[in-house]
């Protein structure tokens, strides 16, 4: 990592009210196995699962991608994401303007669900090749079959943000078709992109040991603020002079 240390002048200013923020880190988890969407039934497999581990800090964003998805009547579908923390998100729940849903074919499309997307899936007018959308709930609120949890379902991916402690574990995707005569698949499986505020370097990864490791953690990783943080910065700079990794300023 190319970086130069901040000057001692900056350190003196930092003593007043220092706070070092970790940058967000993206973690991508995937299950590439194909999901067969059976007509008027649950998909195979049901659910499709992704094991998530290694999250720490706070989750700041979750996006979900359905890869190479085809279906001749997507308005038949419920696609429900269930997180280890118990949140149940309807990525697609009978998207359409009537009980029959939407008749626009989805052909080998990639659907990305993102809380920052510009729009919902619009009945019968979304691109056949896919796109990026807000999770969308239609007018027909059909529950998914057990073992999926019953509705009502949320369409707010932002509800997954916050402490990551409960989100390490199995994330399940329940896909089901709720009317006859149409079928399809998610042939490339699905993936999660989870951002958290864990720093991409740590005191341990920088090679610090003993007292230097503990003091680095006090400055960078234990969430201290105000006079407590200022004390540890002062001790560090008195002994080691240059600041630890979380106060490095990237070269430009």
C-alpha positions as CSV (number, residue, x, y, z in Angstrom):
1,X,0.0,0.0,0.0
2,X,1.5,3.3,-1.1
3,X,1.1,5.9,1.6
4,X,3.0,8.7,3.3
5,X,2.7,9.5,7.0
6,X,0.8,12.6,8.1
7,X,3.0,15.3,9.6
8,X,3.4,15.9,13.3
9,X,1.5,19.2,12.9
10,X,-1.5,17.1,11.8
11,X,-1.0,14.9,14.8
12,X,-1.1,17.9,17.1
13,X,-4.4,19.0,15.6
14,X,-5.8,15.5,15.9
15,X,-5.2,15.5,19.7
16,X,-8.1,17.9,20.1
17,X,-10.9,15.7,18.7
18,X,-9.5,12.9,16.6
19,X,-11.6,10.2,15.0
20,X,-10.2,7.7,12.5
21,X,-12.9,6.2,10.2
22,X,-12.4,2.9,8.5
23,X,-13.3,2.7,4.8
24,X,-16.0,0.3,3.6
25,X,-14.9,-3.1,2.3
26,X,-16.9,-5.1,-0.2
27,X,-17.3,-8.9,0.4
28,X,-18.7,-11.0,-2.4
29,X,-20.3,-14.3,-1.7
30,X,-21.8,-16.5,-4.5
31,X,-23.7,-19.7,-5.2
32,X,-23.2,-20.4,-8.9
33,X,-25.5,-23.5,-8.9
34,X,-28.5,-23.2,-11.2
35,X,-31.9,-22.6,-9.8
36,X,-34.7,-24.3,-11.7
37,X,-38.0,-22.3,-11.5
38,X,-40.7,-25.0,-11.7
39,X,-44.2,-24.1,-13.0
40,X,-46.7,-23.2,-10.2
41,X,-44.4,-24.7,-7.5
42,X,-41.2,-24.0,-5.5
43,X,-37.9,-23.9,-7.3
44,X,-35.2,-26.5,-7.2
45,X,-33.3,-26.1,-4.9
46,X,-35.6,-24.4,-2.3
47,X,-34.0,-22.6,-0.8
48,X,-30.7,-21.8,-2.5
49,X,-28.1,-21.0,0.2
50,X,-25.0,-18.9,0.6
51,X,-22.7,-19.2,3.6
52,X,-21.4,-15.9,4.8
53,X,-18.5,-15.5,7.2
54,X,-15.8,-12.9,8.1
55,X,-18.1,-9.9,8.4
56,X,-17.3,-7.5,11.2
57,X,-17.9,-3.9,12.1
58,X,-21.2,-2.6,10.6
59,X,-22.8,-3.5,7.4
60,X,-23.3,-0.4,5.2
61,X,-24.9,-1.9,2.1
62,X,-26.2,-5.2,0.6
63,X,-26.9,-5.8,-3.1
64,X,-28.2,-9.0,-4.6
65,X,-27.6,-10.3,-8.1
66,X,-29.6,-13.0,-9.9
67,X,-27.4,-14.2,-12.8
68,X,-28.8,-15.3,-16.2
69,X,-32.4,-15.4,-15.2
70,X,-35.2,-16.4,-17.6
71,X,-38.9,-16.7,-17.1
72,X,-41.9,-16.3,-19.5
73,X,-44.1,-14.6,-16.9
74,X,-42.1,-13.0,-14.1
75,X,-45.2,-11.7,-12.4
76,X,-45.8,-15.3,-11.2
77,X,-42.7,-15.1,-9.0
78,X,-41.8,-14.6,-5.4
79,X,-38.1,-14.2,-4.8
80,X,-37.5,-13.8,-1.1
81,X,-34.1,-13.2,0.6
82,X,-33.8,-14.3,4.2
83,X,-30.8,-13.1,6.2
84,X,-29.3,-14.9,9.2
85,X,-30.5,-12.0,11.4
86,X,-34.1,-12.9,10.4
87,X,-34.8,-10.1,7.9
88,X,-37.0,-11.2,5.0
89,X,-36.7,-9.1,1.9
90,X,-39.0,-9.5,-1.1
91,X,-36.7,-8.9,-4.1
92,X,-39.6,-9.7,-6.4
93,X,-43.1,-10.4,-5.1
94,X,-45.7,-10.9,-7.9
95,X,-44.5,-7.8,-9.7
96,X,-47.4,-6.7,-11.9
97,X,-50.5,-4.4,-12.2
98,X,-53.0,-7.2,-11.9
99,X,-53.3,-10.6,-10.2
100,X,-51.8,-12.1,-13.3
101,X,-48.6,-10.2,-12.9
102,X,-46.4,-9.1,-15.8
103,X,-46.3,-10.9,-19.2
104,X,-43.0,-9.5,-20.5
105,X,-40.5,-12.3,-20.9
106,X,-37.3,-12.1,-19.1
107,X,-34.7,-13.7,-21.3
108,X,-31.2,-14.5,-19.9
109,X,-31.2,-11.3,-17.9
110,X,-29.1,-10.3,-14.9
111,X,-31.2,-8.7,-12.2
112,X,-29.4,-6.6,-9.5
113,X,-31.4,-5.4,-6.5
114,X,-29.9,-2.3,-4.9
115,X,-31.4,0.1,-2.3
116,X,-29.8,2.9,-4.3
117,X,-31.4,1.9,-7.7
118,X,-33.4,4.6,-9.5
119,X,-36.7,2.7,-9.8
120,X,-38.8,-0.3,-9.0
121,X,-39.4,-3.0,-11.5
122,X,-42.2,-1.6,-13.6
123,X,-44.8,-4.1,-14.6
124,X,-44.4,-5.2,-18.2
125,X,-41.8,-2.6,-19.1
126,X,-38.5,-3.7,-17.6
127,X,-35.8,-4.7,-20.0
128,X,-35.9,-8.3,-21.1
129,X,-32.1,-8.5,-20.5
130,X,-32.4,-7.4,-16.9
131,X,-31.2,-4.3,-15.0
132,X,-30.7,-2.8,-11.6
133,X,-33.9,-2.2,-9.5
134,X,-35.2,-1.5,-6.1
135,X,-36.8,-4.6,-4.5
136,X,-40.4,-4.5,-5.7
137,X,-43.7,-5.8,-4.2
138,X,-46.6,-6.1,-6.6
139,X,-50.3,-6.0,-5.9
140,X,-50.8,-9.7,-5.2
141,X,-49.2,-10.5,-1.9
142,X,-48.8,-14.2,-2.2
143,X,-46.9,-15.9,0.6
144,X,-44.0,-18.2,-0.3
145,X,-44.3,-21.9,0.8
146,X,-42.6,-23.2,3.9
147,X,-39.8,-23.5,4.9
148,X,-39.8,-19.9,3.7
149,X,-41.1,-17.5,6.4
150,X,-44.6,-16.2,5.8
151,X,-45.2,-12.6,4.8
152,X,-45.5,-9.7,5.0
153,X,-42.1,-9.2,3.5
154,X,-40.1,-6.0,3.5
155,X,-38.7,-4.4,0.3
156,X,-36.0,-2.4,2.2
157,X,-32.5,-3.7,1.7
158,X,-31.4,-1.0,4.0
159,X,-32.9,-3.0,6.9
160,X,-29.9,-5.3,6.5
161,X,-27.5,-2.5,7.5
162,X,-26.1,-2.3,11.0
163,X,-24.2,-4.7,13.2
164,X,-22.8,-7.6,11.2
165,X,-22.6,-9.9,14.2
166,X,-25.9,-11.5,13.4
167,X,-25.4,-11.7,9.6
168,X,-22.5,-14.2,9.6
169,X,-24.3,-17.5,8.7
170,X,-26.6,-18.9,6.0
171,X,-28.4,-16.5,3.7
172,X,-31.3,-18.2,1.9
173,X,-33.0,-17.3,-1.4
174,X,-36.6,-18.7,-1.8
175,X,-37.8,-18.7,-5.4
176,X,-41.3,-19.8,-6.2
177,X,-43.8,-19.7,-9.0
178,X,-47.5,-19.0,-8.1
179,X,-49.5,-19.6,-11.3
180,X,-49.7,-22.1,-14.1
181,X,-48.2,-22.4,-17.6
182,X,-44.8,-20.7,-17.2
183,X,-41.4,-21.6,-15.9
184,X,-37.7,-20.6,-16.1
185,X,-34.5,-20.5,-14.1
186,X,-31.7,-18.6,-12.6
187,X,-29.1,-20.4,-14.5
188,X,-26.0,-18.6,-13.2
189,X,-27.0,-18.7,-9.6
190,X,-26.9,-15.7,-7.4
191,X,-24.5,-13.5,-5.3
192,X,-24.4,-11.1,-2.4
193,X,-22.2,-8.0,-2.3
194,X,-22.0,-7.0,1.3
195,X,-20.1,-3.8,2.3
196,X,-18.9,-3.3,5.9
197,X,-16.8,-0.7,7.6
198,X,-14.0,-3.1,8.5
199,X,-10.7,-1.6,7.4
200,X,-8.8,-3.4,4.7
201,X,-5.7,-3.3,6.9
202,X,-5.5,-3.9,10.6
203,X,-2.9,-3.4,13.4
204,X,-2.2,-7.2,13.2
205,X,-1.8,-7.2,9.4
206,X,0.7,-4.3,9.7
207,X,2.9,-6.6,11.7
208,X,2.6,-4.9,15.1
209,X,3.1,-7.0,18.2
210,X,3.1,-6.6,21.9
211,X,2.6,-3.1,23.3
212,X,2.7,-1.6,19.8
213,X,-0.2,-3.9,18.7
214,X,-2.3,-3.0,21.7
215,X,-1.7,0.7,21.4
216,X,-2.5,0.6,17.7
217,X,-5.8,-1.1,18.4
218,X,-6.6,1.6,21.0
219,X,-6.2,4.2,18.3
220,X,-7.6,2.5,15.2
221,X,-9.9,-0.4,16.2
222,X,-11.6,0.0,19.6
223,X,-13.8,3.0,18.8
224,X,-12.2,5.4,21.3
225,X,-13.0,9.1,20.8
226,X,-12.3,12.4,22.5
227,X,-9.8,12.6,25.4
228,X,-9.3,8.8,25.5
229,X,-8.3,8.7,21.9
230,X,-6.2,11.8,22.3
231,X,-4.3,10.1,25.2
232,X,-3.4,7.1,23.1
233,X,-2.4,9.2,20.1
234,X,-0.1,11.2,22.5
235,X,1.4,8.0,23.9
236,X,1.9,6.6,20.5
237,X,3.6,9.6,19.0
238,X,5.8,10.1,22.1
239,X,7.1,6.6,21.7
240,X,6.9,5.8,18.0
241,X,6.6,9.3,16.4
242,X,4.8,8.3,13.2
243,X,1.1,7.5,13.3
244,X,-0.4,4.0,12.8
245,X,-2.1,2.8,9.6
246,X,-5.5,4.4,10.2
247,X,-3.9,7.8,10.1
248,X,-2.0,7.2,6.9
249,X,-2.7,9.6,4.0
250,X,-2.7,8.1,0.5
251,X,-0.3,9.4,-2.1
252,X,-1.9,11.2,-5.0
